[in-house]
Amino acid sequence: MSNVSPIIRSALFVRDLEKQTRFYQQALGFDQIYYQGLLDAPAAPAIVGAPANTTMDCCIVRGKHPNLGMIGLFQLDPLPASSLERHDYIALGESVLVFYCEHLEEVVTLALSLGASELCPPLSFEMPHESQQEAMLRDPEGFAINLVERDPERAWQTHIVSR
């Protein structure tokens, strides 16, 4: 068995670091900055397969909890070509950031006012073990976000769901 930690952060490569940082701080409450700055070590472009002359500016944001589930926002210069085509649906190979939130309608309204777009408005999602309200958005640069109306503290539970 591997000794691997839980997911520490998702890394999003963005066009507009300031706009994306503002979105995740204001719309989703990632109001603490874990790290912000220019990553200028030679390993920075190498780790993402970019040319050696590429610079990488970053801002890693987090909420009030320990350093898990953070969002790392990275802007490369020069900007790489976009290889992702955004659709009005989730595409094969696309990742989705999933968050629990209270007051789903309020969070969706705020996110939309900060530049998000709606793939699916809030709806009732019925499962054998539970039902909840959910919505699917794209952040201002098109990254998919699934919002689930649940107490955010439930993210720290350790039980396993079974049918």
C-alpha positions in Angstrom: 0.0 0.0 0.0 1.4 3.4 -1.0 1.9 6.1 1.6 0.3 8.9 -0.3 -1.5 12.0 1.1 -5.0 13.2 0.3 -5.2 15.6 -2.6 -3.4 18.8 -1.5 -4.5 21.1 -4.3 -5.7 21.3 -7.8 -3.5 23.3 -10.2 -5.3 25.4 -12.7 -3.3 27.1 -15.5 -5.0 30.4 -16.3 -4.8 33.4 -18.6 -5.7 36.0 -16.0 -4.2 35.3 -12.5 -5.7 38.3 -10.8 -9.2 37.7 -12.1 -9.1 34.0 -11.2 -7.7 34.7 -7.7 -10.5 37.2 -7.1 -13.1 34.7 -8.3 -12.0 31.9 -6.0 -11.5 34.2 -3.0 -14.8 36.1 -3.3 -17.2 33.5 -4.9 -16.0 30.4 -3.1 -14.4 31.7 0.1 -10.8 30.7 -0.6 -9.8 33.9 1.2 -6.3 32.9 2.6 -3.2 33.0 0.4 -1.0 30.0 1.1 1.7 31.2 -1.4 1.9 34.0 -4.0 4.8 34.9 -6.2 6.9 34.3 -9.2 8.3 30.7 -9.5 11.6 31.4 -11.2 13.6 28.3 -10.5 14.6 26.3 -13.6 12.4 23.4 -12.4 9.2 25.5 -12.7 8.9 25.5 -16.5 10.5 22.0 -16.7 7.8 20.4 -14.4 5.0 21.5 -16.8 7.0 20.8 -20.0 7.3 24.4 -21.0 10.3 26.1 -22.7 13.1 27.0 -20.3 12.5 30.8 -20.9 8.9 30.5 -19.5 8.1 32.3 -16.3 5.4 31.1 -13.9 3.5 33.4 -11.6 1.3 31.7 -9.1 -1.2 32.3 -6.3 -2.3 29.3 -4.1 -5.5 30.0 -2.2 -7.1 28.1 0.6 -10.0 28.3 3.0 -9.9 28.2 6.8 -9.1 24.5 7.0 -5.7 22.7 6.9 -3.6 22.7 3.7 -5.8 20.3 1.8 -8.1 21.0 -1.1 -6.3 24.2 -2.0 -6.5 25.8 -5.5 -3.2 26.6 -7.2 -3.6 29.2 -9.9 -0.6 29.4 -12.3 -0.1 31.9 -15.2 2.7 31.1 -17.7 4.5 33.7 -19.8 4.4 33.3 -22.7 0.9 31.8 -22.5 0.8 28.3 -23.9 -1.7 27.4 -26.6 -5.0 26.3 -25.2 -5.6 22.7 -25.9 -9.0 22.5 -24.2 -12.2 23.2 -26.1 -14.9 24.3 -23.7 -18.4 23.0 -24.3 -21.8 23.4 -22.7 -21.3 19.9 -21.2 -18.4 18.1 -19.4 -16.0 16.6 -21.9 -14.2 13.3 -21.7 -10.9 13.8 -19.8 -12.1 17.0 -18.2 -11.8 17.5 -14.4 -14.4 19.0 -12.2 -13.8 20.8 -8.9 -16.5 19.8 -6.4 -17.4 21.9 -3.4 -19.9 21.6 -0.6 -21.6 24.9 0.2 -24.5 26.2 2.3 -27.0 28.4 0.6 -26.4 27.1 -2.9 -28.6 29.8 -4.7 -26.5 32.6 -3.0 -23.2 31.0 -4.0 -24.4 30.5 -7.6 -25.6 34.1 -7.8 -22.4 35.5 -6.5 -20.3 33.3 -8.8 -22.3 34.4 -11.8 -21.8 38.0 -10.8 -18.0 37.4 -10.8 -17.9 36.0 -14.3 -18.9 32.3 -13.9 -21.3 30.7 -16.4 -24.0 28.1 -15.7 -23.9 24.7 -17.2 -26.8 23.5 -15.1 -28.8 25.7 -12.7 -29.5 24.3 -9.2 -31.6 21.1 -9.3 -32.5 18.3 -7.0 -30.1 15.4 -7.3 -31.7 12.2 -6.0 -29.5 9.2 -5.1 -30.3 6.0 -3.2 -28.6 7.1 -0.1 -29.3 10.9 -0.1 -30.6 13.8 -2.1 -29.3 17.3 -2.3 -29.4 20.4 -4.5 -26.5 20.8 -7.0 -25.4 23.1 -9.7 -22.7 23.0 -12.4 -20.8 26.1 -13.3 -17.7 27.2 -15.3 -15.4 29.7 -13.6 -14.5 32.8 -15.6 -11.9 30.9 -17.6 -14.1 27.8 -18.2 -13.0 25.4 -15.5 -15.9 23.2 -14.3 -17.2 23.6 -10.8 -19.9 21.4 -9.2 -21.5 23.0 -6.2 -23.3 20.6 -3.8 -25.6 22.1 -1.1 -24.3 20.3 2.1 -22.8 21.5 5.3 -19.1 22.1 4.3 -18.0 20.5 7.6 -19.2 17.2 6.1 -16.0 17.2 4.0 -14.2 16.1 7.1 -16.3 13.0 7.8 -14.6 9.7 7.4 -17.5 7.3 6.9 -18.0 5.5 3.6 -21.3 5.8 1.7 -22.9 2.5 0.8 -26.2 1.7 -0.9 
